[in-house]
Amino acid sequence: DTEVTQTPKHLVMGMTNKKSLKCEQHMGHRAMYWYKQKAKKPPELMFVYSYEKLSINESVPSRFSPECPNSSLLNLHLHALQPEDSALYLCASSQGLHPNYEQYFGPGTRLTVT
Amino acid sequence: DAKTTQPNSMESNEEEPVHLPCNHSTISGTDYIHWYRQLPSQGPEYVIHGLTSNVNNRMASLAIAEDRKSSTLILHRATLRDAAVYYCIHYGGSQGNLIFGKGTKLSVKP
């Protein structure tokens, strides 16, 4: 099974709301990632977790807060978002951080901030 | 910043082979060459990767130039389901920072 699942598929939230995106994989992968993708643009890396520890934060605003409660789960907590944060949020996982490992992506959560 | 150069778009006929080129002149000796594709309204999908030798899998073949400054993704028989944006990435270090370029949008005509 090479599946990465993400919930919800779609999310509409106001600028004062707090919401969370969830990502899950059962491939035994020890690295997990969050990407952001605006329309007609390539995905941009946001965060990298390795063995449940934050490895990379690509200067993401603090209104995005990642969490890796265990090796299978990755959350992205959202609060006080801006309309320009509307995008497709993609989760991915890989066996590890070595570049010989491929990344498996989920279908994404399409977020709209009103 | 990992940098690759790909054509913005390419067109192919169904059932014919497709050769998608990629230049990565700044690649370092330990960088791997990865290809991903993204179908409309889906997350990216891993296609193939390699270091120095040509690689084959059930989806595609990857031909890597001897100097490693370019590579070509080969789809042996294009189908309508292969219409997607194809991303070539040279990926190094051990930080997991896969940097996507603009990719090539492949259209497949029936």
Backbone of each chain as ProteinMPNN parsed JSONL, in Angstrom:
{"seq_chain_A": "DTEVTQTPKHLVMGMTNKKSLKCEQHMGHRAMYWYKQKAKKPPELMFVYSYEKLSINESVPSRFSPECPNSSLLNLHLHALQPEDSALYLCASSQGLHPNYEQYFGPGTRLTVT", "coords_chain_A": {"N_chain_A": [[0.852, -1.191, 0.0], [0.751, 2.068, -1.032], [-0.245, 4.458, -0.103], [-1.032, 7.764, 0.79], [-3.076, 9.466, 2.904], [-5.31, 12.246, 3.146], [-7.158, 14.512, 5.082], [-9.449, 17.214, 5.706], [-10.902, 16.871, 2.35], [-11.689, 19.233, 1.195], [-11.755, 22.556, 2.501], [-13.241, 25.329, 3.95], [-12.637, 28.319, 5.469], [-12.928, 31.012, 7.813], [-11.129, 34.077, 8.506], [-10.75, 34.283, 11.204], [-10.971, 31.803, 12.219], [-9.978, 28.601, 13.67], [-8.46, 25.741, 12.465], [-7.628, 22.353, 11.501], [-5.486, 20.405, 9.406], [-5.156, 17.047, 8.336], [-2.936, 14.294, 7.934], [-2.055, 11.013, 6.913], [-0.108, 8.048, 6.887], [0.675, 4.621, 6.243], [2.951, 3.239, 5.624], [5.218, 2.845, 6.994], [7.024, 4.857, 6.788], [9.55, 7.263, 7.71], [9.882, 9.918, 7.327], [8.111, 12.918, 6.797], [6.152, 15.372, 5.077], [5.017, 18.751, 4.456], [3.559, 20.556, 1.83], [2.782, 23.491, -0.079], [0.595, 24.526, -2.635], [-0.107, 26.826, -5.004], [-2.552, 27.889, -7.436], [-1.826, 26.753, -10.688], [0.893, 26.751, -10.241], [4.085, 25.302, -9.209], [4.437, 22.816, -6.539], [5.389, 24.005, -3.282], [7.785, 23.56, -0.787], [7.019, 23.372, 2.674], [7.331, 22.347, 5.37], [9.452, 19.874, 6.915], [9.534, 16.741, 8.443], [11.419, 14.466, 10.337], [11.696, 11.341, 11.722], [9.734, 12.107, 13.564], [10.555, 14.586, 14.387], [10.892, 18.08, 13.811], [12.527, 19.003, 10.945], [12.996, 20.767, 8.839], [11.907, 24.077, 8.412], [10.553, 26.083, 6.191], [10.745, 28.98, 6.494], [8.088, 29.574, 7.152], [5.081, 31.357, 7.92], [3.984, 31.906, 11.33], [1.319, 31.399, 11.683], [0.772, 29.017, 10.59], [1.06, 25.883, 11.943], [2.859, 23.073, 12.403], [2.542, 19.582, 13.344], [3.678, 16.491, 14.558], [2.444, 13.851, 15.768], [2.898, 11.082, 15.885], [4.714, 8.485, 14.128], [3.129, 7.924, 11.952], [1.358, 9.931, 11.502], [0.591, 13.283, 10.557], [-0.033, 16.598, 11.261], [-1.433, 19.795, 10.383], [-1.862, 22.741, 11.837], [-4.024, 25.478, 11.694], [-4.446, 28.953, 12.012], [-5.854, 32.202, 12.192], [-5.627, 32.796, 9.439], [-4.905, 34.263, 6.188], [-6.571, 35.532, 3.238], [-4.812, 35.113, 1.069], [-3.604, 32.767, 1.711], [-5.074, 30.762, 0.721], [-5.061, 27.759, -0.993], [-3.813, 24.644, -2.393], [-3.035, 22.17, -0.136], [-0.518, 19.937, 0.338], [0.449, 16.753, 1.479], [3.237, 14.613, 2.054], [5.223, 11.6, 2.113], [8.211, 9.714, 2.908], [10.696, 7.076, 2.914], [12.956, 7.998, 4.2], [15.213, 10.798, 4.599], [17.178, 10.745, 2.708], [18.293, 11.416, -0.621], [17.903, 9.272, -2.354], [15.491, 8.198, -1.848], [12.127, 8.045, -2.85], [9.334, 10.317, -2.826], [6.022, 10.033, -1.639], [2.903, 11.285, -2.387], [-0.066, 12.727, -0.981], [-3.564, 13.325, -1.915], [-4.165, 15.933, -1.345], [-5.461, 18.854, 0.41], [-7.859, 21.139, -0.349], [-7.85, 24.409, 0.38], [-9.767, 27.18, 1.266], [-9.741, 30.483, 2.183], [-11.79, 32.79, 3.645]], "CA_chain_A": [[0.0, 0.0, 0.0], [1.579, 3.267, -1.147], [-1.214, 5.538, -0.036], [-1.028, 8.827, 1.784], [-4.436, 10.017, 2.944], [-5.423, 13.586, 3.715], [-8.508, 14.975, 5.383], [-10.532, 16.972, 4.746], [-10.567, 17.127, 0.938], [-11.925, 20.655, 0.999], [-11.981, 23.285, 3.739], [-13.472, 26.766, 3.835], [-12.54, 28.869, 6.819], [-12.801, 32.445, 7.941], [-9.812, 34.528, 8.961], [-10.623, 34.164, 12.659], [-11.155, 30.396, 12.614], [-8.864, 27.668, 13.862], [-8.766, 24.437, 11.87], [-6.455, 21.49, 11.33], [-5.412, 19.438, 8.311], [-4.599, 15.786, 8.823], [-2.281, 13.447, 6.939], [-1.739, 9.719, 7.494], [0.493, 7.022, 6.026], [0.934, 3.366, 6.943], [4.025, 2.575, 4.879], [6.406, 2.767, 7.849], [7.951, 5.931, 6.428], [9.978, 8.043, 8.88], [9.938, 11.334, 6.941], [6.828, 13.425, 6.307], [6.334, 16.716, 4.515], [3.906, 19.589, 4.022], [3.797, 21.455, 0.708], [1.682, 24.386, -0.451], [0.565, 24.708, -4.078], [-1.068, 27.797, -5.535], [-3.066, 27.505, -8.746], [-0.939, 26.806, -11.85], [2.282, 26.863, -9.786], [4.574, 24.039, -8.653], [4.395, 22.729, -5.071], [6.483, 24.627, -2.521], [7.988, 22.899, 0.495], [6.789, 24.181, 3.882], [7.928, 21.707, 6.548], [9.932, 18.493, 6.823], [9.698, 16.029, 9.702], [12.167, 13.217, 10.271], [11.569, 10.649, 13.015], [8.8, 12.892, 14.375], [11.14, 15.873, 14.776], [10.92, 19.062, 12.733], [13.847, 19.072, 10.339], [13.052, 21.986, 8.024], [10.792, 25.025, 8.365], [10.973, 26.993, 5.119], [10.331, 30.357, 6.802], [6.628, 29.63, 7.053], [4.51, 32.192, 8.999], [3.597, 31.147, 12.518], [-0.099, 31.042, 11.642], [0.796, 27.595, 10.228], [1.783, 25.194, 13.005], [2.844, 21.631, 12.142], [2.67, 18.681, 14.485], [3.836, 15.089, 14.168], [2.227, 13.133, 17.023], [3.572, 9.782, 15.805], [5.378, 8.313, 12.832], [2.161, 7.739, 10.872], [0.426, 11.065, 11.436], [1.126, 14.634, 10.451], [-1.103, 17.589, 11.276], [-1.086, 21.19, 10.141], [-2.844, 23.561, 12.54], [-4.183, 26.753, 11.006], [-5.21, 29.976, 12.743], [-5.688, 33.593, 11.736], [-5.106, 32.776, 8.067], [-5.237, 35.341, 5.277], [-7.095, 35.021, 1.959], [-3.718, 34.666, 0.182], [-3.201, 31.411, 2.109], [-5.9, 29.81, -0.023], [-4.169, 26.96, -1.846], [-3.866, 23.192, -2.191], [-1.993, 21.763, 0.813], [-0.151, 18.559, 0.029], [1.281, 16.009, 2.418], [4.007, 13.552, 1.416], [6.073, 10.822, 3.019], [9.264, 8.912, 2.274], [11.371, 6.207, 3.886], [13.89, 8.816, 4.95], [15.547, 12.064, 3.956], [18.195, 10.561, 1.676], [17.712, 11.682, -1.944], [17.603, 8.041, -3.08], [14.132, 7.795, -1.502], [11.096, 8.816, -3.503], [8.271, 10.813, -1.958], [4.653, 9.678, -2.001], [2.049, 12.417, -2.066], [-1.501, 12.573, -0.848], [-4.344, 14.064, -2.91], [-4.227, 17.333, -0.971], [-6.639, 19.526, 0.96], [-8.034, 22.451, -1.005], [-8.229, 25.353, 1.428], [-10.225, 28.514, 0.867], [-9.854, 31.381, 3.335], [-12.705, 33.888, 3.27]], "C_chain_A": [[0.893, 1.248, 0.0], [0.706, 4.503, -1.022], [-0.936, 6.496, 1.118], [-2.426, 9.447, 1.749], [-4.415, 11.38, 3.615], [-6.884, 13.907, 3.945], [-8.445, 16.376, 5.973], [-10.057, 17.189, 3.315], [-10.686, 18.609, 0.631], [-12.17, 21.291, 2.358], [-12.162, 24.756, 3.412], [-13.443, 27.316, 5.252], [-12.418, 30.386, 6.776], [-11.458, 32.802, 8.56], [-9.645, 34.415, 10.47], [-10.732, 32.72, 13.145], [-9.846, 29.718, 12.95], [-9.291, 26.319, 13.311], [-7.478, 23.64, 11.782], [-6.595, 20.62, 10.097], [-4.7, 18.201, 8.833], [-4.038, 14.976, 7.668], [-1.883, 12.139, 7.623], [-1.093, 8.808, 6.458], [0.801, 5.792, 6.868], [1.972, 2.556, 6.186], [5.273, 2.418, 5.728], [7.442, 3.836, 7.521], [8.278, 6.781, 7.651], [10.133, 9.522, 8.56], [8.586, 11.735, 6.384], [6.967, 14.91, 6.013], [4.988, 17.409, 4.338], [4.387, 20.493, 2.9], [2.561, 22.319, 0.52], [1.752, 24.578, -1.966], [-0.52, 25.691, -4.463], [-1.44, 27.367, -6.956], [-2.033, 27.756, -9.85], [0.531, 27.05, -11.479], [2.768, 25.51, -9.287], [4.428, 24.011, -7.133], [5.622, 23.391, -4.443], [6.579, 23.957, -1.159], [7.74, 23.877, 1.64], [7.574, 23.613, 5.059], [8.39, 20.294, 6.209], [10.076, 17.944, 8.234], [10.485, 14.751, 9.439], [12.149, 12.577, 11.652], [10.821, 11.529, 14.016], [9.382, 14.205, 14.876], [11.174, 16.802, 13.569], [12.35, 19.228, 12.24], [14.025, 20.364, 9.542], [11.763, 22.775, 8.216], [11.228, 26.074, 7.351], [10.414, 28.397, 5.335], [8.829, 30.552, 6.653], [6.078, 30.486, 8.196], [3.959, 31.34, 10.133], [2.113, 30.827, 12.57], [-0.291, 29.608, 11.123], [1.648, 26.875, 11.274], [1.733, 23.691, 12.761], [3.004, 20.831, 13.426], [2.781, 17.267, 13.968], [3.682, 14.226, 15.411], [2.798, 11.718, 17.05], [4.057, 9.575, 14.375], [4.412, 8.165, 11.667], [1.316, 8.977, 10.599], [1.159, 12.394, 11.338], [-0.055, 15.585, 10.402], [-0.552, 18.953, 10.892], [-2.197, 22.028, 10.748], [-2.823, 24.966, 11.947], [-4.927, 27.739, 11.895], [-4.857, 31.351, 12.212], [-5.101, 33.654, 10.337], [-5.593, 33.984, 7.278], [-5.798, 34.76, 3.98], [-5.996, 34.518, 1.024], [-3.159, 33.296, 0.571], [-4.068, 30.35, 1.441], [-5.029, 29.085, -1.04], [-4.511, 25.492, -1.65], [-2.705, 22.823, -1.257], [-1.768, 20.263, 0.659], [0.717, 17.985, 1.132], [2.03, 14.943, 1.631], [4.783, 12.791, 2.48], [7.129, 10.083, 2.22], [9.947, 8.075, 3.354], [12.317, 6.991, 4.777], [14.23, 10.049, 4.153], [16.585, 11.911, 2.835], [17.572, 10.755, 0.303], [17.496, 10.442, -2.804], [16.191, 7.54, -2.771], [13.126, 8.674, -2.225], [10.052, 9.25, -2.484], [6.916, 10.393, -2.531], [3.738, 10.78, -1.488], [0.603, 11.987, -1.859], [-2.23, 13.42, -1.881], [-4.489, 15.544, -2.575], [-5.527, 17.742, -0.311], [-6.722, 20.892, 0.287], [-8.632, 23.403, 0.017], [-8.634, 26.692, 0.819], [-10.397, 29.334, 2.136], [-10.694, 32.586, 2.921], [-12.6, 35.049, 4.252]], "O_chain_A": [[1.687, 1.453, 0.918], [0.893, 5.481, -1.746], [-0.648, 6.093, 2.245], [-2.895, 9.894, 0.703], [-3.622, 11.639, 4.52], [-7.739, 13.613, 3.111], [-7.487, 16.703, 6.672], [-8.933, 17.64, 3.093], [-9.875, 19.168, -0.107], [-12.721, 20.658, 3.259], [-11.357, 25.356, 2.7], [-14.152, 26.824, 6.131], [-11.877, 30.96, 5.831], [-10.745, 31.939, 9.073], [-8.52, 34.448, 10.97], [-10.602, 32.448, 14.338], [-8.765, 30.177, 12.581], [-10.361, 25.814, 13.651], [-6.384, 24.174, 11.963], [-7.688, 20.152, 9.778], [-3.781, 18.281, 9.648], [-4.589, 14.97, 6.568], [-1.43, 12.145, 8.768], [-1.487, 8.802, 5.292], [1.141, 5.897, 8.046], [1.883, 1.33, 6.116], [6.287, 1.914, 5.245], [8.6, 3.733, 7.927], [7.429, 7.004, 8.515], [10.484, 10.305, 9.442], [7.981, 11.001, 5.603], [7.784, 15.61, 6.613], [3.963, 16.767, 4.104], [5.449, 21.11, 2.981], [1.452, 21.945, 0.899], [2.834, 24.771, -2.52], [-1.708, 25.426, -4.276], [-0.731, 26.584, -7.589], [-1.443, 28.833, -9.931], [1.317, 27.504, -12.311], [1.949, 24.647, -8.969], [4.307, 25.062, -6.505], [6.726, 23.347, -4.985], [5.577, 23.806, -0.46], [8.17, 25.03, 1.606], [8.383, 24.312, 5.67], [7.82, 19.615, 5.355], [10.658, 18.585, 9.109], [10.252, 14.049, 8.455], [12.543, 13.201, 12.637], [11.233, 11.67, 15.167], [8.768, 14.873, 15.708], [11.449, 16.373, 12.448], [13.258, 19.547, 13.007], [15.091, 20.978, 9.576], [10.668, 22.214, 8.187], [12.146, 26.854, 7.603], [9.706, 28.936, 4.484], [8.362, 31.55, 6.105], [6.547, 30.366, 9.328], [3.527, 30.206, 9.927], [1.686, 30.051, 13.425], [-1.387, 29.056, 11.208], [2.815, 27.213, 11.47], [0.669, 23.086, 12.897], [3.517, 21.315, 14.435], [2.063, 16.879, 13.047], [4.678, 13.894, 16.053], [3.143, 11.209, 18.116], [3.822, 10.42, 13.511], [4.823, 8.267, 10.511], [0.635, 9.056, 9.576], [2.204, 12.597, 11.956], [-0.972, 15.407, 9.599], [0.637, 19.23, 11.053], [-3.325, 22.036, 10.256], [-1.766, 25.558, 11.728], [-5.95, 27.381, 12.478], [-3.716, 31.622, 11.837], [-4.2, 34.447, 10.064], [-6.566, 34.639, 7.653], [-5.523, 33.604, 3.658], [-6.229, 33.584, 0.257], [-2.339, 32.729, -0.151], [-3.807, 29.156, 1.591], [-4.345, 29.714, -1.848], [-5.38, 25.14, -0.852], [-1.546, 23.122, -1.544], [-2.676, 19.448, 0.822], [1.61, 18.655, 1.651], [1.51, 14.424, 0.643], [4.973, 13.271, 3.597], [6.976, 9.852, 1.021], [9.795, 8.333, 4.548], [12.463, 6.69, 5.961], [13.599, 10.321, 3.132], [16.834, 12.861, 2.094], [16.446, 10.314, 0.07], [16.946, 10.558, -3.899], [15.74, 6.562, -3.368], [13.246, 9.899, -2.22], [9.902, 8.641, -1.425], [6.704, 10.4, -3.743], [3.789, 11.159, -0.318], [0.119, 11.032, -2.466], [-1.597, 14.153, -2.641], [-4.894, 16.331, -3.431], [-6.554, 17.077, -0.448], [-5.787, 21.691, 0.345], [-9.767, 23.23, 0.462], [-7.935, 27.251, -0.027], [-11.112, 28.93, 3.054], [-10.359, 33.304, 1.978], [-13.292, 36.055, 4.096]]}, "seq_chain_B": "DAKTTQPNSMESNEEEPVHLPCNHSTISGTDYIHWYRQLPSQGPEYVIHGLTSNVNNRMASLAIAEDRKSSTLILHRATLRDAAVYYCIHYGGSQGNLIFGKGTKLSVKP", "coords_chain_B": {"N_chain_B": [[19.463, 26.973, -4.51], [17.959, 24.414, -6.196], [18.046, 23.903, -9.647], [16.345, 23.33, -12.605], [15.811, 23.024, -16.135], [13.102, 22.912, -18.249], [11.016, 22.251, -21.136], [8.136, 24.358, -21.538], [5.775, 23.222, -22.472], [4.596, 20.254, -24.149], [3.519, 18.177, -26.859], [1.889, 15.153, -27.689], [1.063, 12.204, -29.586], [-1.405, 9.736, -28.992], [-0.433, 6.414, -28.095], [2.112, 6.693, -29.108], [5.721, 7.016, -28.582], [7.085, 9.189, -26.038], [9.413, 11.709, -25.429], [10.697, 13.418, -22.859], [12.571, 16.185, -22.184], [15.202, 17.372, -19.947], [17.24, 19.813, -18.537], [19.933, 20.046, -16.304], [22.245, 21.607, -15.444], [23.642, 22.473, -13.235], [23.952, 20.406, -11.536], [25.15, 18.467, -8.793], [27.692, 16.034, -7.888], [26.538, 14.146, -6.214], [23.838, 14.403, -6.394], [20.594, 13.15, -6.996], [18.47, 12.409, -9.786], [15.193, 13.081, -10.083], [11.893, 12.337, -11.208], [8.621, 13.493, -11.246], [5.06, 13.46, -11.688], [2.075, 15.333, -12.21], [-1.22, 14.906, -12.338], [-4.265, 16.468, -13.467], [-5.965, 18.078, -10.821], [-4.935, 16.394, -8.839], [-2.553, 15.078, -6.392], [1.079, 15.287, -6.69], [2.784, 12.588, -8.368], [5.11, 10.041, -7.972], [7.471, 9.155, -10.47], [9.999, 8.163, -11.509], [13.49, 7.649, -10.655], [17.06, 8.337, -10.669], [20.687, 7.975, -10.503], [23.234, 7.768, -11.919], [23.215, 5.778, -13.891], [21.128, 4.614, -16.599], [17.639, 4.06, -16.045], [14.889, 1.86, -15.614], [11.396, 1.404, -15.142], [8.033, 0.211, -14.426], [6.534, 2.316, -15.274], [8.024, 4.145, -16.809], [11.084, 5.104, -18.577], [14.329, 6.285, -17.725], [16.761, 8.23, -19.08], [20.023, 9.128, -18.626], [22.374, 11.584, -19.251], [25.872, 11.208, -20.046], [27.542, 13.117, -18.821], [25.851, 13.928, -16.892], [24.454, 16.308, -16.979], [22.071, 16.571, -18.174], [18.887, 14.978, -18.705], [16.486, 12.534, -19.854], [13.131, 11.761, -19.806], [11.351, 8.955, -20.683], [8.387, 7.963, -22.019], [6.988, 5.082, -23.071], [4.738, 4.343, -24.605], [2.435, 6.601, -25.086], [-0.534, 7.34, -23.308], [-3.914, 8.617, -22.971], [-4.211, 9.043, -20.313], [-1.744, 9.81, -19.484], [-1.488, 12.49, -19.726], [-0.347, 15.298, -18.19], [1.413, 17.423, -15.813], [4.849, 17.291, -15.899], [7.51, 16.99, -13.736], [10.917, 17.591, -13.394], [13.564, 17.042, -11.219], [16.568, 17.831, -9.594], [18.016, 16.402, -6.873], [19.45, 16.634, -3.857], [21.679, 16.362, -0.987], [20.729, 15.689, 2.439], [18.296, 16.485, 3.459], [15.758, 16.351, 2.627], [14.606, 18.27, 1.028], [12.871, 18.672, -1.538], [12.813, 20.395, -4.454], [10.61, 21.811, -6.557], [10.493, 22.662, -9.992], [9.116, 24.515, -12.782], [8.111, 22.656, -14.555], [6.939, 20.476, -17.282], [4.147, 20.674, -19.276], [2.388, 18.08, -20.504], [0.497, 17.238, -23.261], [-1.744, 14.884, -24.625], [-2.816, 13.646, -27.616], [-5.699, 12.064, -28.999]], "CA_chain_B": [[18.237, 26.59, -5.213], [18.131, 23.43, -7.249], [17.459, 24.523, -10.82], [16.278, 22.54, -13.831], [15.16, 23.701, -17.256], [12.264, 22.017, -19.028], [10.071, 22.972, -22.013], [6.875, 24.656, -20.858], [4.72, 22.295, -22.894], [4.86, 19.33, -25.252], [2.336, 17.481, -27.332], [2.182, 13.815, -28.188], [-0.084, 11.424, -30.04], [-1.639, 8.511, -28.239], [0.233, 5.195, -28.56], [3.474, 6.971, -29.578], [6.646, 7.313, -27.479], [7.288, 10.595, -25.69], [10.713, 11.977, -24.802], [10.616, 14.685, -22.134], [13.947, 16.546, -21.831], [15.455, 18.197, -18.77], [18.625, 20.236, -18.322], [20.277, 20.313, -14.904], [23.68, 21.842, -15.622], [24.29, 22.77, -11.947], [23.831, 19.216, -10.688], [26.39, 18.043, -8.133], [27.992, 14.621, -8.081], [25.738, 13.254, -5.373], [22.41, 14.676, -6.584], [19.796, 12.224, -7.77], [17.507, 13.018, -10.712], [13.86, 12.558, -9.824], [10.783, 12.801, -12.03], [7.274, 13.34, -10.713], [4.058, 14.046, -12.557], [0.861, 15.743, -11.507], [-2.423, 14.911, -13.151], [-5.179, 17.533, -13.02], [-6.705, 17.919, -9.564], [-4.362, 15.344, -7.994], [-1.224, 15.341, -5.868], [2.159, 14.743, -7.522], [2.992, 11.139, -8.348], [6.484, 9.651, -8.3], [7.595, 8.408, -11.719], [11.249, 7.404, -11.601], [14.663, 8.432, -10.312], [18.336, 7.664, -10.899], [21.893, 8.733, -10.14], [24.151, 7.84, -13.054], [22.847, 4.823, -14.95], [19.747, 4.646, -17.066], [16.743, 3.326, -15.164], [13.584, 1.501, -16.177], [10.391, 0.793, -14.28], [6.826, -0.105, -15.2], [5.899, 3.531, -15.782], [8.835, 4.927, -17.741], [12.531, 4.929, -18.566], [15.085, 7.516, -17.494], [18.073, 8.209, -19.726], [20.845, 10.17, -18.021], [23.561, 11.861, -20.067], [27.121, 10.776, -19.412], [28.031, 14.186, -17.942], [24.756, 14.123, -15.928], [23.898, 17.654, -17.034], [20.734, 16.5, -18.746], [18.259, 13.66, -18.677], [15.261, 12.435, -20.657], [12.116, 10.804, -19.356], [10.754, 8.316, -21.854], [7.138, 7.189, -21.884], [7.144, 4.252, -24.279], [3.5, 4.452, -25.391], [1.611, 7.568, -24.364], [-1.991, 7.178, -23.271], [-4.582, 9.856, -22.577], [-4.02, 9.181, -18.87], [-0.41, 10.362, -19.226], [-1.546, 13.956, -19.82], [-0.028, 15.783, -16.843], [2.619, 18.239, -15.718], [5.975, 16.45, -15.512], [8.539, 17.755, -13.05], [12.258, 17.024, -13.273], [14.165, 17.663, -10.037], [17.788, 17.213, -9.088], [17.684, 16.318, -5.455], [20.657, 16.219, -3.145], [21.72, 16.586, 0.453], [19.947, 14.731, 3.225], [17.328, 17.278, 4.208], [14.403, 16.098, 2.129], [14.025, 19.461, 0.403], [12.574, 18.48, -2.957], [12.459, 21.711, -4.986], [9.944, 21.662, -7.849], [10.521, 23.727, -10.988], [7.829, 24.797, -13.423], [7.639, 21.441, -15.196], [6.468, 20.443, -18.67], [2.772, 20.213, -19.422], [2.265, 17.158, -21.62], [-0.841, 16.975, -23.796], [-1.773, 13.673, -25.445], [-3.947, 13.695, -28.556], [-6.173, 10.728, -29.407]], "C_chain_B": [[18.534, 25.596, -6.307], [17.382, 23.925, -8.485], [17.503, 23.561, -11.997], [15.56, 23.356, -14.883], [14.418, 22.671, -18.077], [11.415, 22.845, -19.993], [8.772, 23.228, -21.255], [5.803, 23.639, -21.208], [5.218, 21.411, -24.025], [3.561, 18.635, -25.606], [2.753, 16.122, -27.877], [0.902, 13.202, -28.719], [-0.176, 10.161, -29.207], [-0.932, 7.344, -28.911], [1.652, 5.439, -29.069], [4.397, 7.22, -28.384], [6.784, 8.817, -27.276], [8.641, 10.717, -24.987], [10.651, 13.371, -24.173], [12.027, 15.065, -21.675], [14.027, 17.407, -20.58], [16.942, 18.536, -18.714], [18.844, 20.549, -16.859], [21.788, 20.508, -14.849], [24.394, 22.095, -14.297], [24.261, 21.557, -11.007], [25.183, 18.875, -10.052], [26.52, 16.526, -8.219], [27.12, 13.664, -7.304], [24.236, 13.505, -5.503], [21.765, 13.574, -7.413], [18.863, 13.016, -8.696], [16.174, 12.316, -10.509], [12.891, 13.134, -10.838], [9.472, 12.485, -11.3], [6.309, 13.887, -11.761], [2.833, 14.373, -11.723], [-0.283, 15.811, -12.499], [-3.351, 15.989, -12.639], [-5.925, 17.143, -11.76], [-6.201, 16.764, -8.693], [-3.039, 15.815, -7.398], [-0.167, 14.809, -6.808], [2.326, 13.248, -7.309], [4.429, 10.854, -8.741], [6.49, 8.859, -9.59], [8.84, 7.539, -11.711], [12.382, 8.262, -11.069], [15.924, 7.617, -10.561], [19.493, 8.57, -10.529], [22.823, 8.894, -11.351], [23.694, 6.961, -14.213], [21.416, 5.048, -15.389], [18.902, 3.707, -16.214], [15.449, 3.009, -15.902], [12.673, 1.041, -15.049], [9.121, 0.627, -15.094], [6.187, 1.134, -15.799], [6.68, 4.157, -16.927], [10.286, 4.463, -17.717], [13.179, 6.29, -18.365], [16.458, 7.338, -18.123], [18.856, 9.397, -19.205], [22.093, 10.347, -18.872], [24.818, 11.495, -19.292], [27.673, 11.833, -18.461], [27.0, 14.569, -16.876], [24.15, 15.522, -15.968], [22.522, 17.678, -17.7], [20.196, 15.082, -18.605], [16.992, 13.717, -19.528], [14.362, 11.379, -20.044], [11.427, 10.256, -20.592], [9.507, 7.554, -21.434], [7.03, 6.387, -23.172], [5.921, 4.285, -25.188], [2.554, 5.364, -24.643], [0.136, 7.178, -24.425], [-2.59, 8.506, -22.826], [-4.366, 10.118, -21.084], [-2.638, 9.727, -18.508], [-0.372, 11.88, -19.344], [-1.42, 14.532, -18.414], [1.086, 16.809, -16.949], [3.734, 17.345, -15.168], [7.095, 17.323, -14.948], [9.834, 16.948, -12.98], [12.958, 17.766, -12.13], [15.52, 17.014, -9.787], [17.859, 17.477, -7.597], [18.9, 15.789, -4.719], [20.582, 16.549, -1.67], [20.947, 15.514, 1.179], [18.939, 15.483, 4.079], [15.905, 17.059, 3.731], [13.805, 17.263, 1.384], [13.959, 19.303, -1.107], [12.083, 19.821, -3.5], [11.897, 21.524, -6.392], [10.196, 22.884, -8.716], [9.152, 23.858, -11.624], [7.268, 23.585, -14.148], [7.244, 21.625, -16.648], [5.044, 19.916, -18.673], [2.666, 19.363, -20.677], [0.8, 16.992, -21.998], [-0.742, 15.743, -24.692], [-3.023, 13.71, -26.303], [-4.372, 12.294, -28.955], [-5.942, 10.493, -30.899]], "O_chain_B": [[19.275, 25.895, -7.243], [16.22, 24.321, -8.39], [18.562, 23.04, -12.347], [14.795, 24.267, -14.566], [14.996, 21.69, -18.544], [11.12, 24.007, -19.714], [8.357, 22.413, -20.431], [5.015, 23.238, -20.351], [6.138, 21.772, -24.759], [2.643, 18.517, -24.795], [3.831, 15.969, -28.452], [-0.2, 13.616, -28.358], [0.831, 9.597, -28.777], [-0.838, 7.284, -30.137], [2.338, 4.483, -29.431], [3.934, 7.589, -27.305], [6.625, 9.607, -28.207], [8.968, 9.947, -24.084], [10.562, 14.376, -24.878], [12.622, 14.353, -20.866], [13.066, 18.077, -20.201], [17.794, 17.655, -18.828], [18.034, 21.238, -16.238], [22.515, 19.689, -14.287], [25.615, 21.953, -14.221], [24.521, 21.691, -9.812], [26.227, 18.982, -10.697], [25.571, 15.829, -8.579], [26.973, 12.502, -7.682], [23.445, 12.882, -4.796], [22.328, 13.123, -8.41], [18.516, 14.161, -8.406], [16.046, 11.112, -10.735], [13.04, 14.274, -11.277], [9.254, 11.375, -10.813], [6.697, 14.683, -12.617], [2.59, 13.774, -10.675], [-0.309, 16.665, -13.385], [-3.24, 16.392, -11.481], [-6.447, 16.035, -11.641], [-6.961, 16.216, -7.895], [-2.472, 16.817, -7.834], [-0.468, 13.962, -7.649], [2.052, 12.715, -6.234], [4.912, 11.378, -9.745], [5.637, 7.998, -9.802], [8.756, 6.323, -11.884], [12.257, 9.486, -11.031], [15.884, 6.39, -10.653], [19.319, 9.762, -10.276], [23.153, 10.01, -11.75], [23.779, 7.357, -15.375], [20.599, 5.598, -14.651], [19.389, 2.688, -15.723], [14.976, 3.803, -16.716], [13.116, 0.373, -14.115], [9.114, 0.868, -16.301], [5.385, 1.031, -16.728], [6.096, 4.641, -17.896], [10.666, 3.57, -16.961], [12.641, 7.316, -18.782], [17.216, 6.437, -17.765], [18.415, 10.54, -19.323], [22.787, 9.377, -19.178], [24.831, 11.473, -18.062], [28.214, 11.494, -17.408], [27.26, 15.444, -16.05], [23.397, 15.884, -15.064], [21.889, 18.732, -17.767], [20.946, 14.125, -18.413], [16.498, 14.791, -19.872], [14.783, 10.249, -19.795], [10.974, 11.016, -21.448], [9.557, 6.637, -20.615], [6.986, 6.967, -24.257], [6.056, 4.259, -26.411], [1.933, 4.947, -23.666], [-0.366, 6.743, -25.462], [-1.881, 9.402, -22.367], [-4.34, 11.267, -20.644], [-2.39, 10.069, -17.351], [0.664, 12.494, -19.09], [-2.267, 14.291, -17.555], [1.636, 17.041, -18.026], [3.587, 16.725, -14.115], [7.562, 18.261, -15.593], [9.846, 15.789, -12.565], [12.939, 18.996, -12.091], [15.624, 15.787, -9.767], [17.773, 18.614, -7.135], [19.326, 14.653, -4.924], [19.538, 16.967, -1.168], [20.55, 14.52, 0.571], [18.743, 15.175, 5.254], [14.954, 17.526, 4.358], [12.602, 17.264, 1.122], [14.847, 19.73, -1.845], [11.052, 20.329, -3.057], [12.618, 21.127, -7.307], [10.123, 24.015, -8.235], [8.153, 23.379, -11.087], [6.055, 23.496, -14.338], [7.212, 22.736, -17.178], [4.769, 18.842, -18.139], [2.834, 19.866, -21.788], [-0.034, 16.649, -21.16], [0.23, 15.582, -25.43], [-4.142, 13.794, -25.796], [-3.533, 11.434, -29.22], [-6.278, 9.427, -31.415]]}, "name": "protein", "num_of_chains": 2, "seq": "DTEVTQTPKHLVMGMTNKKSLKCEQHMGHRAMYWYKQKAKKPPELMFVYSYEKLSINESVPSRFSPECPNSSLLNLHLHALQPEDSALYLCASSQGLHPNYEQYFGPGTRLTVTDAKTTQPNSMESNEEEPVHLPCNHSTISGTDYIHWYRQLPSQGPEYVIHGLTSNVNNRMASLAIAEDRKSSTLILHRATLRDAAVYYCIHYGGSQGNLIFGKGTKLSVKP"}
